[in-house]
């Protein structure tokens, strides 16, 4: 399972290679376009997010951004060497969602990608599973079990939302730590078990034989509900 498809528009091979490697490590599927023209023709493949360098050999990043925005609201992160406040504001004004100033840490870029994807997902969606037995309402930060509202702590909600967004995908404890804290912290991974126990207590019919949140022995957890059709 992939986390999403990302288009990296960047003419400097050294930078795009590093960005690609970091994103692939996080299970994103990455396509690189070295020119504006290639980027625009790649668009029809459909991407979940675009990382767009402002300085390209054939086109201005701003123009590409505006062209994309004519018929798509795909999240865009601009890469810019321009650190002037004015230029940043301009970038956001023409429809970019976020920007990262060069030189940047690839790790920070990946964090921004994830945050932006979460944000763009979080603004819609009520996800419902097994004929509305379990409903996760990201807009209201609410979970409903058999129609009844269940109160989850923000951490529990984040964890459940994360795994439920990717049914069947196995998450290690460390990945889930990352979801909660935004970074890896080995010492924290056992607390994931405690959070999962609480979530099960709230959403499972039978905690001894959980239906939704399954343990994957030796690795971590996965979500086993089946999403309802819209
Ligand atoms: Ca460039």
Boltz pocket constraint, residues with backbone or C-beta under 6 A from the ligand:
constraints:
  - pocket:
      binder: B
      contacts: [[A, 10], [A, 11], [A, 12], [A, 53], [A, 54], [A, 55], [A, 56]]
      max_distance: 6.0
